[in-house]
Amino acid sequence: MPENDNSSSADAKALAQQLIEQTGGEIRLALPLGLGKANSLVNALTRAACKDPAIRLTILTALTLQRPKAGSDLQRRFLEPAADRLFGRYKPLLYAQMIDEGTLPPNIEVREFFFQAGRWLGNSYAQRHYIPANYTHALSYVLDFKPNVVAQLVARNADGRLSLSCNTDITVDLLTARREGKADFTFAVEINDHLPFMEGPAEIPDGEADIEYDPETSFELFSVVRRPVSLQDMAIGLHVSQLVADGGTLQIGIGSIGDAIAQSLLLRHKKNSDYRALVEASPFASSGSGQHLAPFEIGLYAVTEMLVGGILELFRGGIIRREVDGAAIHAGFFLECRDFYRSLRDMPASQRAKIVMKPVSFTNSLYGDEMSKRAARRDARSVNNAMIVTCLGAVISDGVEDGKVVSGVGGQFNFVEQAFALEDGRSIITLNATRKSGGKTISNIRWDYAHQTVPRHYRDIVVTEYGVADLRGKTDEECIAALIGIADSRFQSDLLAEAKKAGKIDTNFEITPAKRRNSPERLNGWLKAPRRKSLLPEYPFGTDFTETEKRLLPALATLKNASGSWSEMTRLAARGLTSPPDTECLERLGLRHCSSLKQHVMRYLVLGALAQSRAA
């Protein structure tokens, strides 16, 4: 424990100098994942190390947050005017900017065990300094790192008490290790008044924080933009919602598929007749075991590493209400949009007390008090997204074939393994059946892939927009048949041919006619009318996008998907030449009045893409 405990100052530079003196200029800095980084203190330490090469700063962290980079002039025109509104006036981390620019000095080293999705895919430095880790193993890696400084963003209530708020995930256990003499570090905190104060295990005992940075003005928290929920995502949500048993346990992730699952469960609970009609009208046959269609009488309990907007909406909607030790939700960290943070801050204390932040050693595993965890986590459904699933059931979620990391393993494997360990637990992997790349449509169900996140012997339930494949305990032949049955029909023949070539399926096997019609057109025929009736809204829980931006988003996605194909781009431009101008969209992109040939071409591409998205 440092000698000069409980130092408080509004001068981040002075506090950084104090930390440098305490550590002798050899700083091993551990930072929380995501939102909980003490950005002002970290930047002050980074600046000091940049100015003085004798200082050695090594940072161990995960999920460094950055605003998205515009990949084209069109994306820049869309993002820059709205950046503060969409992402918040978040204080940039200097070390991340230098990694981006390739200017990080040799006396600063940054290691991460999870990336912001796709952000470091083309960055050699970040790729070389990535540490693969299951979330539950990260604590031991941090302890092995022997940090001498841990710096975290914290909340403060009206009584002046402090809370770990968004990041109990590893810090709770780190502080316990320090009390037990297993770690020795200075705990430096930066107070941020925008963070919701979370009670219980998140509260920091008096005297635990050695250094407190209390700025005059708190920077805005990073906001994750709620994106539109496609009909493909909504179909996945409807399929998954039928697998969730009343009185059970739920874990879902962030993003449009998580929102779709939450919306589908709310529809099942609040508009059950409409929900049943939707399910009965589904044209896609599924091989899922068990179907749950009734409203929730007992309610669900949520135990999840990440508290996401969908979970909060289910809590506020009365579905997540089954309590375990006084809590309806146990979670390890949160990172969401500004409305989410505001909802937690403004929530009545009695209601917020039902949301208890815990370390991931609790949420992501059964170790420690195992019997009570098993009793609480009945009928567990752990839902996680994937990029690719192979026909033999392996899951790819974190990286690509050449070893580059897109994001990280995080807690996905933890929850897959936990689902197998629980008597009635199920792991549900969700993914869109296809994606666009270089102007072409590609299947996300592949015969094989050179990288795996979850091996095939952990295969369980896989869900695409075309249905449910129940793979647990099935033979390889049965697994292949089930996964081909929920693949896009444009790719089924090739997948089946690969399986037959490998001798993994009977040469006489044929795909049934019912499963030969897995197409976007058939899916649209099922769900377009319910969307028009607002049963399946595009933004079920709101968004920071304006109405004009909402119209632009699908058009920009169309252009991005077509960018690798000259024929597609030419077709869109030609369509734009004869399309009526959308003056609001053109004004928003600065293309209403064009002064160059490039701008004119861009204008016609946008108008063509807008026309196509309206017709879709």
C-alpha positions as CSV (number, residue, x, y, z in Angstrom):
1,M,0.0,0.0,0.0
2,P,1.4,3.4,-0.9
3,E,2.5,5.7,1.9
4,N,0.5,8.8,0.9
5,D,-3.0,7.3,0.8
6,N,-6.3,9.0,-0.1
7,S,-4.8,11.8,-2.2
8,S,-7.4,13.9,-3.9
9,S,-6.8,16.5,-6.5
10,A,-8.4,18.2,-9.5
11,D,-5.0,18.2,-11.3
12,A,-4.5,15.0,-13.3
13,K,-1.0,16.0,-14.2
14,A,0.1,16.4,-10.5
15,L,-1.5,13.0,-9.7
16,A,0.3,11.4,-12.6
17,Q,3.6,12.8,-11.3
18,Q,2.8,11.4,-7.9
19,L,2.2,7.9,-9.4
20,I,5.5,8.2,-11.3
21,E,7.4,9.0,-8.1
22,Q,5.7,6.2,-6.2
23,T,6.6,3.6,-8.8
24,G,10.1,5.0,-9.6
25,G,9.0,5.6,-13.2
26,E,8.4,1.9,-13.9
27,I,4.6,1.9,-14.2
28,R,2.6,-1.3,-14.7
29,L,-0.9,0.0,-15.2
30,A,-4.0,-2.2,-15.3
31,L,-7.2,-0.6,-16.7
32,P,-10.7,-2.1,-16.7
33,L,-12.4,-3.3,-19.9
34,G,-14.5,-0.8,-21.8
35,L,-16.1,2.2,-20.2
36,G,-14.4,2.0,-16.8
37,K,-11.0,3.5,-17.8
38,A,-9.8,6.6,-15.9
39,N,-9.1,8.5,-19.2
40,S,-7.8,11.7,-17.7
41,L,-5.3,10.0,-15.5
42,V,-4.2,7.6,-18.2
43,N,-3.7,10.4,-20.6
44,A,-1.6,12.3,-18.1
45,L,0.6,9.3,-17.5
46,T,0.9,8.8,-21.3
47,R,1.9,12.4,-21.8
48,A,4.5,12.2,-19.1
49,A,6.0,9.0,-20.6
50,C,6.1,10.6,-24.0
51,K,8.1,13.6,-22.7
52,D,10.5,11.5,-20.6
53,P,11.9,8.3,-22.2
54,A,13.2,7.2,-18.8
55,I,9.6,6.5,-17.7
56,R,8.5,3.0,-18.6
57,L,4.7,2.7,-19.0
58,T,3.1,-0.7,-19.6
59,I,-0.6,-0.9,-19.9
60,L,-2.7,-4.1,-19.6
61,T,-6.4,-3.6,-20.5
62,A,-9.2,-4.6,-22.9
63,L,-11.8,-3.1,-25.2
64,T,-10.3,0.4,-25.7
65,L,-13.2,2.5,-26.9
66,Q,-12.8,4.8,-29.9
67,R,-15.2,6.5,-32.3
68,P,-15.5,4.7,-35.6
69,K,-13.2,5.8,-38.4
70,A,-14.7,6.8,-41.7
71,G,-13.5,4.5,-44.4
72,S,-14.6,6.7,-47.2
73,D,-15.5,10.3,-48.0
74,L,-19.2,9.4,-47.9
75,Q,-18.9,7.8,-44.4
76,R,-17.0,10.9,-43.2
77,R,-19.9,13.1,-44.4
78,F,-22.3,11.0,-42.5
79,L,-20.3,10.6,-39.2
80,E,-18.5,13.8,-38.6
81,P,-21.5,16.2,-38.1
82,A,-23.2,13.7,-35.8
83,A,-20.2,12.3,-33.9
84,D,-20.8,14.0,-30.6
85,R,-24.5,13.3,-30.6
86,L,-24.1,9.7,-31.5
87,F,-21.0,8.7,-29.5
88,G,-20.9,11.4,-26.8
89,R,-18.1,13.8,-26.1
90,Y,-15.9,11.0,-24.9
91,K,-12.3,11.9,-23.9
92,P,-10.1,10.1,-26.4
93,L,-7.3,7.9,-25.0
94,L,-3.9,9.1,-26.3
95,Y,-2.3,5.7,-26.3
96,A,-5.1,4.5,-28.7
97,Q,-4.5,7.5,-31.0
98,M,-0.8,6.8,-31.1
99,I,-1.4,3.1,-31.9
100,D,-3.6,4.2,-34.7
101,E,-1.0,6.6,-36.1
102,G,1.9,4.3,-35.4
103,T,3.6,6.9,-33.1
104,L,3.6,5.0,-29.8
105,P,7.1,5.5,-28.3
106,P,9.2,2.5,-27.4
107,N,8.9,3.2,-23.6
108,I,5.1,2.7,-23.8
109,E,3.6,-0.7,-24.3
110,V,-0.1,-1.6,-24.6
111,R,-1.5,-5.1,-24.3
112,E,-5.2,-6.0,-24.7
113,F,-7.2,-9.2,-24.3
114,F,-10.3,-7.9,-26.1
115,F,-10.7,-5.4,-29.0
116,Q,-13.5,-3.1,-30.1
117,A,-14.9,-5.2,-32.9
118,G,-12.9,-4.8,-36.1
119,R,-11.1,-1.7,-34.8
120,W,-7.6,-3.1,-34.7
121,L,-8.0,-5.7,-37.6
122,G,-5.4,-3.9,-39.8
123,N,-3.1,-2.6,-37.0
124,S,0.1,-4.7,-36.7
125,Y,1.0,-3.3,-33.3
126,A,-2.3,-4.1,-31.7
127,Q,-2.4,-7.6,-33.3
128,R,1.1,-8.4,-32.0
129,H,0.2,-7.3,-28.5
130,Y,-3.1,-9.1,-28.2
131,I,-3.5,-11.7,-25.4
132,P,-6.1,-14.4,-26.0
133,A,-8.1,-15.0,-22.9
134,N,-11.4,-16.4,-21.6
135,Y,-12.9,-13.6,-19.4
136,T,-12.6,-15.7,-16.3
137,H,-8.9,-16.2,-16.9
138,A,-8.2,-12.5,-17.3
139,L,-7.9,-11.9,-13.5
140,S,-5.0,-14.4,-13.2
141,Y,-3.3,-12.7,-16.2
142,V,-3.6,-9.3,-14.5
143,L,-2.2,-10.7,-11.2
144,D,0.7,-12.3,-13.1
145,F,1.3,-8.9,-14.7
146,K,1.8,-7.5,-11.1
147,P,0.3,-4.1,-11.7
148,N,1.5,-1.3,-9.4
149,V,-1.3,1.0,-10.5
150,V,-4.9,0.2,-11.1
151,A,-6.9,3.2,-12.5
152,Q,-10.7,3.2,-12.8
153,L,-13.6,5.5,-13.6
154,V,-16.0,5.5,-10.7
155,A,-19.4,7.0,-9.7
156,R,-20.2,9.1,-6.7
157,N,-23.5,9.5,-4.8
158,A,-24.9,12.4,-2.9
159,D,-23.2,11.1,0.3
160,G,-19.8,11.2,-1.3
161,R,-19.5,7.4,-1.4
162,L,-17.8,5.8,-4.5
163,S,-18.9,2.9,-6.7
164,L,-17.2,0.8,-9.4
165,S,-20.4,1.3,-11.3
166,C,-19.9,-0.1,-14.8
167,N,-16.9,-2.3,-14.1
168,T,-17.1,-4.8,-11.2
169,D,-15.9,-7.5,-13.6
170,I,-12.3,-7.9,-12.5
171,T,-11.7,-4.9,-10.1
172,V,-13.8,-6.4,-7.3
173,D,-11.5,-9.5,-7.2
174,L,-8.4,-7.4,-7.7
175,L,-9.2,-5.3,-4.6
176,T,-9.9,-8.5,-2.7
177,A,-6.6,-9.9,-3.7
178,R,-4.9,-6.7,-2.5
179,R,-6.6,-7.0,0.9
180,E,-5.4,-10.6,1.1
181,G,-1.8,-9.6,0.3
182,K,-1.8,-11.3,-3.1
183,A,-1.4,-8.0,-5.0
184,D,0.2,-4.6,-4.2
185,F,-0.9,-1.6,-6.2
186,T,-2.1,2.0,-5.9
187,F,-5.8,2.2,-6.6
188,A,-6.4,5.5,-8.5
189,V,-9.9,6.6,-9.4
190,E,-11.4,9.3,-11.6
191,I,-14.9,10.4,-10.6
192,N,-17.4,10.8,-13.3
193,D,-20.8,12.3,-12.4
194,H,-22.5,10.8,-15.5
195,L,-21.9,7.2,-14.3
196,P,-24.9,5.6,-12.4
197,F,-24.1,4.8,-8.8
198,M,-24.5,1.0,-8.4
199,E,-24.9,-0.3,-4.8
200,G,-23.9,-3.6,-3.3
201,P,-20.6,-5.3,-4.4
202,A,-19.9,-2.3,-6.7
203,E,-19.5,0.1,-3.7
204,I,-16.0,1.0,-2.8
205,P,-15.3,0.8,0.9
206,D,-14.1,4.0,2.6
207,G,-10.3,4.4,2.3
208,E,-10.0,1.8,-0.5
209,A,-9.2,4.4,-3.2
210,D,-5.6,5.7,-2.7
211,I,-5.8,8.5,-5.2
212,E,-9.0,10.3,-6.3
213,Y,-9.2,12.6,-9.3
214,D,-12.2,14.8,-9.1
215,P,-12.4,17.0,-12.2
216,E,-14.4,20.1,-12.3
217,T,-16.3,18.7,-15.3
218,S,-16.9,15.1,-16.1
219,F,-16.4,14.0,-19.7
220,E,-19.4,12.4,-21.5
221,L,-19.5,8.6,-21.4
222,F,-18.9,6.7,-24.6
223,S,-22.3,5.9,-26.2
224,V,-22.9,2.8,-28.3
225,V,-25.3,3.7,-31.0
226,R,-28.5,1.5,-31.3
227,R,-28.5,0.4,-34.9
228,P,-31.5,-0.8,-36.9
229,V,-32.8,-4.3,-36.4
230,S,-33.1,-6.0,-39.8
231,L,-35.9,-8.5,-40.6
232,Q,-33.2,-11.2,-40.6
233,D,-32.2,-10.2,-37.0
234,M,-35.9,-10.1,-36.0
235,A,-36.5,-13.6,-37.4
236,I,-33.6,-14.8,-35.3
237,G,-35.1,-13.1,-32.3
238,L,-38.4,-14.8,-32.9
239,H,-36.8,-18.2,-33.2
240,V,-34.7,-17.7,-30.0
241,S,-37.7,-16.4,-28.0
242,Q,-39.4,-19.8,-28.4
243,L,-36.5,-21.5,-26.7
244,V,-36.7,-19.5,-23.4
245,A,-38.7,-21.2,-20.6
246,D,-40.7,-19.3,-18.1
247,G,-38.9,-19.3,-14.7
248,G,-35.6,-19.8,-16.5
249,T,-32.3,-17.9,-16.7
250,L,-31.2,-15.6,-19.6
251,Q,-28.0,-14.2,-21.0
252,I,-27.9,-12.2,-24.2
253,G,-25.4,-9.8,-25.8
254,I,-25.3,-6.3,-27.2
255,G,-26.3,-5.4,-30.7
256,S,-29.2,-5.7,-33.1
257,I,-29.7,-9.5,-32.5
258,G,-29.8,-8.9,-28.8
259,D,-32.4,-6.2,-29.3
260,A,-34.4,-8.5,-31.6
261,I,-34.5,-11.2,-28.9
262,A,-35.6,-8.8,-26.2
263,Q,-38.3,-7.3,-28.5
264,S,-39.6,-10.8,-29.4
265,L,-39.8,-11.8,-25.7
266,L,-41.7,-8.6,-24.9
267,L,-44.1,-9.4,-27.8
268,R,-44.6,-12.9,-26.5
269,H,-45.4,-11.5,-23.0
270,K,-47.5,-8.4,-23.8
271,K,-49.1,-9.2,-27.2
272,N,-49.3,-13.0,-27.0
273,S,-52.0,-13.5,-29.7
274,D,-50.0,-11.4,-32.2
275,Y,-46.8,-13.3,-31.2
276,R,-48.4,-16.7,-31.7
277,A,-49.8,-15.7,-35.0
278,L,-46.3,-14.6,-36.1
279,V,-44.8,-17.9,-35.0
280,E,-47.4,-20.0,-36.6
281,A,-47.0,-18.1,-39.9
282,S,-43.2,-18.9,-40.0
283,P,-42.3,-20.7,-43.3
284,F,-39.1,-22.1,-41.9
285,A,-39.1,-25.5,-40.3
286,S,-36.9,-25.9,-37.2
287,S,-35.3,-28.8,-35.4
288,G,-35.3,-27.1,-32.0
289,S,-36.3,-29.2,-28.9
290,G,-39.1,-27.6,-26.9
291,Q,-41.2,-24.6,-27.8
292,H,-42.3,-22.0,-25.3
293,L,-45.0,-19.6,-26.4
294,A,-46.9,-18.5,-23.3
295,P,-46.5,-15.2,-21.5
296,F,-44.2,-15.2,-18.4
297,E,-46.0,-15.9,-15.2
298,I,-42.9,-16.6,-13.0
299,G,-40.4,-14.4,-15.0
300,L,-36.8,-14.8,-15.8
301,Y,-33.5,-14.3,-13.9
302,A,-30.6,-12.7,-15.8
303,V,-27.0,-13.6,-15.1
304,T,-24.7,-12.1,-17.7
305,E,-21.2,-10.7,-18.0
306,M,-22.6,-7.7,-19.9
307,L,-25.6,-5.7,-18.8
308,V,-27.1,-4.6,-22.1
309,G,-30.1,-2.5,-23.2
310,G,-32.1,-5.6,-24.1
311,I,-31.8,-7.0,-20.6
312,L,-32.7,-3.7,-19.1
313,E,-35.8,-3.4,-21.3
314,L,-36.9,-6.9,-20.3
315,F,-36.4,-5.9,-16.6
316,R,-38.5,-2.8,-17.1
317,G,-41.1,-4.7,-19.1
318,G,-41.7,-7.2,-16.2
319,I,-40.2,-10.3,-17.8
320,I,-36.9,-10.3,-15.9
321,R,-38.2,-10.4,-12.3
322,R,-37.3,-13.8,-10.8
323,E,-35.0,-12.9,-7.9
324,V,-31.9,-14.7,-6.6
325,D,-30.6,-13.3,-3.3
326,G,-32.7,-10.2,-3.8
327,A,-31.5,-9.5,-7.4
328,A,-33.3,-10.0,-10.7
329,I,-30.1,-9.3,-12.6
330,H,-26.4,-10.1,-11.9
331,A,-23.9,-8.6,-14.3
332,G,-20.2,-8.0,-14.6
333,F,-20.0,-4.8,-16.6
334,F,-22.0,-2.5,-18.8
335,L,-21.4,-0.4,-21.9
336,E,-24.4,1.0,-23.8
337,C,-26.0,4.2,-25.1
338,R,-26.7,7.4,-23.3
339,D,-30.4,6.5,-22.7
340,F,-29.2,3.4,-20.9
341,Y,-27.0,5.3,-18.5
342,R,-29.7,7.8,-17.9
343,S,-32.2,5.1,-17.2
344,L,-30.0,3.6,-14.6
345,R,-29.2,6.9,-13.0
346,D,-32.9,8.0,-12.8
347,M,-34.2,4.6,-11.7
348,P,-35.8,4.5,-8.2
349,A,-33.2,3.2,-5.8
350,S,-35.5,0.3,-4.8
351,Q,-35.7,-0.8,-8.4
352,R,-32.0,-0.3,-9.2
353,A,-31.1,-2.4,-6.1
354,K,-32.5,-5.4,-8.1
355,I,-29.6,-5.0,-10.5
356,V,-26.5,-6.1,-8.8
357,M,-23.0,-5.8,-10.4
358,K,-20.7,-8.7,-9.6
359,P,-17.3,-9.9,-10.7
360,V,-17.1,-12.2,-13.8
361,S,-15.8,-14.9,-11.4
362,F,-19.5,-15.0,-10.3
363,T,-21.4,-14.4,-13.5
364,N,-19.3,-16.4,-15.9
365,S,-18.6,-19.5,-13.9
366,L,-20.0,-22.0,-11.4
367,Y,-16.9,-22.1,-9.2
368,G,-17.5,-20.8,-5.7
369,D,-20.9,-21.5,-4.0
370,E,-21.6,-23.9,-6.9
371,M,-24.7,-25.6,-5.4
372,S,-26.5,-22.3,-5.0
373,K,-25.5,-21.1,-8.5
374,R,-26.8,-24.3,-10.0
375,A,-30.1,-24.0,-8.2
376,A,-30.5,-20.4,-9.3
377,R,-29.4,-20.9,-13.0
378,R,-32.2,-23.3,-13.9
379,D,-33.3,-23.6,-17.5
380,A,-30.3,-21.4,-18.5
381,R,-30.3,-20.0,-22.0
382,S,-26.9,-18.4,-22.9
383,V,-27.2,-16.6,-26.3
384,N,-24.1,-15.4,-28.1
385,N,-23.4,-14.1,-31.6
386,A,-21.0,-15.6,-34.0
387,M,-19.5,-14.6,-37.4
388,I,-19.3,-18.1,-38.9
389,V,-20.4,-21.7,-37.9
390,T,-19.0,-24.7,-39.7
391,C,-21.1,-27.6,-40.9
392,L,-19.5,-29.7,-38.1
393,G,-20.6,-27.2,-35.4
394,A,-17.4,-25.2,-34.7
395,V,-18.1,-21.5,-33.9
396,I,-15.9,-18.6,-35.1
397,S,-16.6,-15.3,-33.3
398,D,-13.3,-13.6,-32.6
399,G,-10.8,-13.9,-35.4
400,V,-10.2,-14.7,-39.1
401,E,-8.3,-17.4,-40.9
402,D,-4.8,-15.7,-41.0
403,G,-4.8,-15.3,-37.2
404,K,-5.9,-11.6,-37.1
405,V,-8.2,-10.8,-34.2
406,V,-11.5,-9.1,-34.8
407,S,-12.6,-8.8,-31.2
408,G,-11.7,-11.5,-28.7
409,V,-13.0,-14.6,-27.0
410,G,-14.3,-12.6,-24.0
411,G,-16.9,-14.6,-22.1
412,Q,-18.4,-16.5,-25.0
413,F,-16.6,-19.8,-24.2
414,N,-17.4,-19.3,-20.5
415,F,-21.1,-19.2,-21.1
416,V,-21.0,-22.1,-23.7
417,E,-19.2,-24.3,-21.2
418,Q,-21.4,-23.2,-18.4
419,A,-24.5,-24.2,-20.4
420,F,-23.1,-27.7,-20.8
421,A,-22.3,-27.9,-17.1
422,L,-25.8,-26.9,-16.0
423,E,-28.3,-29.8,-15.9
424,D,-30.9,-28.1,-18.1
425,G,-28.7,-25.3,-19.7
426,R,-28.5,-24.6,-23.4
427,S,-26.0,-22.6,-25.4
428,I,-27.6,-20.8,-28.3
429,I,-25.3,-19.4,-31.1
430,T,-26.9,-16.9,-33.4
431,L,-25.8,-15.6,-36.8
432,N,-27.1,-14.2,-40.0
433,A,-27.1,-16.9,-42.7
434,T,-25.2,-14.7,-45.1
435,R,-23.3,-11.4,-45.4
436,K,-22.1,-9.1,-48.1
437,S,-18.4,-8.9,-49.0
438,G,-16.9,-7.2,-52.0
439,G,-20.3,-6.8,-53.6
440,K,-21.0,-10.6,-53.3
441,T,-23.2,-12.6,-51.0
442,I,-21.3,-15.1,-48.8
443,S,-22.6,-17.8,-46.6
444,N,-21.8,-17.6,-42.9
445,I,-22.3,-21.4,-42.6
446,R,-19.2,-22.9,-44.1
447,W,-17.9,-26.4,-44.6
448,D,-14.8,-25.6,-42.6
449,Y,-12.7,-22.7,-41.4
450,A,-9.0,-22.3,-40.4
451,H,-9.8,-20.7,-37.1
452,Q,-12.2,-21.6,-34.2
453,T,-13.4,-19.9,-31.1
454,V,-15.6,-22.7,-29.8
455,P,-14.7,-26.3,-31.0
456,R,-17.3,-28.6,-32.5
457,H,-17.6,-30.8,-29.4
458,Y,-19.3,-27.9,-27.7
459,R,-22.0,-27.6,-30.4
460,D,-25.5,-27.1,-29.1
461,I,-28.1,-24.9,-30.6
462,V,-27.5,-22.7,-33.7
463,V,-30.0,-20.2,-34.9
464,T,-30.2,-18.3,-38.2
465,E,-33.1,-16.3,-39.7
466,Y,-34.1,-19.6,-41.4
467,G,-34.6,-21.6,-38.2
468,V,-33.1,-23.6,-35.3
469,A,-30.6,-26.4,-35.5
470,D,-30.4,-28.5,-32.3
471,L,-27.0,-30.2,-32.4
472,R,-26.3,-31.4,-28.9
473,G,-25.5,-35.1,-28.8
474,K,-26.1,-35.5,-32.6
475,T,-23.8,-37.4,-34.9
476,D,-21.7,-35.5,-37.4
477,E,-24.1,-36.5,-40.2
478,E,-27.1,-35.2,-38.2
479,C,-25.3,-32.0,-37.4
480,I,-24.4,-31.4,-41.0
481,A,-28.0,-32.0,-42.2
482,A,-29.4,-29.7,-39.5
483,L,-27.0,-26.8,-40.3
484,I,-27.5,-27.1,-44.0
485,G,-31.2,-26.9,-43.3
486,I,-30.9,-23.4,-41.8
487,A,-28.4,-22.1,-44.4
488,D,-29.4,-19.8,-47.2
489,S,-30.6,-22.1,-50.0
490,R,-28.2,-20.5,-52.5
491,F,-25.4,-22.2,-50.8
492,Q,-26.9,-25.5,-49.6
493,S,-26.0,-27.6,-52.7
494,D,-22.3,-26.7,-52.4
495,L,-22.2,-27.4,-48.7
496,L,-23.9,-30.7,-49.2
497,A,-21.4,-31.6,-51.9
498,E,-18.5,-30.8,-49.6
499,A,-20.0,-33.1,-46.9
500,K,-20.5,-35.9,-49.4
501,K,-17.0,-35.5,-50.7
502,A,-15.6,-35.8,-47.2
503,G,-17.7,-38.9,-46.5
504,K,-19.5,-37.2,-43.6
505,I,-23.0,-37.7,-44.9
506,D,-24.8,-40.4,-46.9
507,T,-24.4,-40.0,-50.6
508,N,-28.1,-40.5,-51.1
509,F,-29.0,-37.7,-48.6
510,E,-31.2,-34.9,-50.1
511,I,-32.3,-31.6,-48.6
512,T,-36.1,-31.6,-48.1
513,P,-38.2,-29.3,-50.3
514,A,-39.4,-27.4,-47.2
515,K,-35.8,-26.4,-46.4
516,R,-34.9,-25.7,-50.1
517,R,-36.7,-22.4,-49.9
518,N,-34.6,-20.5,-47.4
519,S,-34.4,-17.1,-49.1
520,P,-34.6,-13.4,-48.2
521,E,-37.7,-13.1,-50.3
522,R,-39.5,-15.8,-48.3
523,L,-38.4,-14.2,-45.1
524,N,-39.7,-10.8,-46.2
525,G,-43.0,-12.4,-47.1
526,W,-43.3,-13.6,-43.5
527,L,-42.2,-10.4,-41.6
528,K,-42.7,-7.3,-43.8
529,A,-46.4,-6.9,-42.9
530,P,-45.8,-7.2,-39.1
531,R,-43.1,-4.6,-39.5
532,R,-45.5,-2.2,-41.2
533,K,-47.9,-2.8,-38.3
534,S,-45.1,-1.9,-35.8
535,L,-45.1,-5.3,-34.2
536,L,-41.4,-5.6,-35.2
537,P,-40.1,-2.0,-35.2
538,E,-36.8,-1.3,-36.8
539,Y,-35.6,0.5,-33.6
540,P,-37.5,-1.3,-30.8
541,F,-35.8,0.7,-28.0
542,G,-35.1,4.0,-29.7
543,T,-32.0,5.5,-31.2
544,D,-30.0,8.7,-31.5
545,F,-30.3,8.7,-35.3
546,T,-32.5,11.4,-36.8
547,E,-35.3,10.5,-39.2
548,T,-33.1,11.6,-42.1
549,E,-30.2,9.5,-40.9
550,K,-32.6,6.5,-40.5
551,R,-33.3,6.8,-44.2
552,L,-29.7,7.1,-45.1
553,L,-28.4,4.1,-43.1
554,P,-29.8,1.3,-45.3
555,A,-28.6,3.3,-48.4
556,L,-25.1,3.6,-47.0
557,A,-25.1,-0.1,-46.2
558,T,-26.2,-0.9,-49.8
559,L,-23.3,1.2,-51.1
560,K,-20.8,-0.4,-48.7
561,N,-21.9,-3.9,-49.8
562,A,-21.7,-2.9,-53.5
563,S,-18.3,-1.2,-53.2
564,G,-16.3,-4.2,-54.4
565,S,-18.4,-4.6,-57.6
566,W,-18.1,-2.1,-60.5
567,S,-21.3,-3.5,-62.1
568,E,-23.3,-3.0,-58.9
569,M,-21.9,0.5,-58.4
570,T,-22.7,1.4,-62.0
571,R,-26.2,0.0,-61.7
572,L,-26.8,2.1,-58.6
573,A,-25.5,5.3,-60.2
574,A,-27.7,4.7,-63.2
575,R,-30.7,4.3,-61.0
576,G,-29.8,7.5,-59.2
577,L,-29.8,9.4,-62.5
578,T,-33.6,8.8,-62.8
579,S,-34.5,8.9,-59.1
580,P,-36.2,11.9,-57.5
581,P,-33.8,13.8,-55.2
582,D,-34.2,13.3,-51.5
583,T,-33.2,16.9,-50.6
584,E,-33.0,16.2,-46.8
585,C,-30.6,13.2,-47.3
586,L,-28.5,15.1,-49.8
587,E,-28.3,18.1,-47.6
588,R,-27.3,15.9,-44.6
589,L,-24.4,14.6,-46.7
590,G,-23.4,18.0,-48.2
591,L,-24.4,16.7,-51.6
592,R,-27.4,18.9,-52.4
593,H,-25.1,21.2,-54.4
594,C,-22.1,19.6,-56.1
595,S,-19.0,21.3,-57.3
596,S,-17.0,18.4,-58.7
597,L,-17.4,15.3,-60.9
598,K,-16.7,13.1,-57.8
599,Q,-19.5,14.8,-55.8
600,H,-21.9,14.4,-58.7
601,V,-21.1,10.7,-58.9
602,M,-21.5,10.3,-55.2
603,R,-24.8,12.1,-55.3
604,Y,-26.2,9.7,-58.0
605,L,-24.9,6.7,-56.0
606,V,-26.7,7.9,-52.9
607,L,-29.9,8.5,-54.8
608,G,-29.7,5.1,-56.4
609,A,-29.1,3.4,-53.1
610,L,-32.0,5.3,-51.5
611,A,-34.3,4.2,-54.2
612,Q,-33.2,0.6,-53.8
613,S,-33.7,0.7,-50.0
614,R,-37.2,2.1,-50.4
615,A,-38.1,-0.6,-52.8
616,A,-36.7,-3.4,-50.7
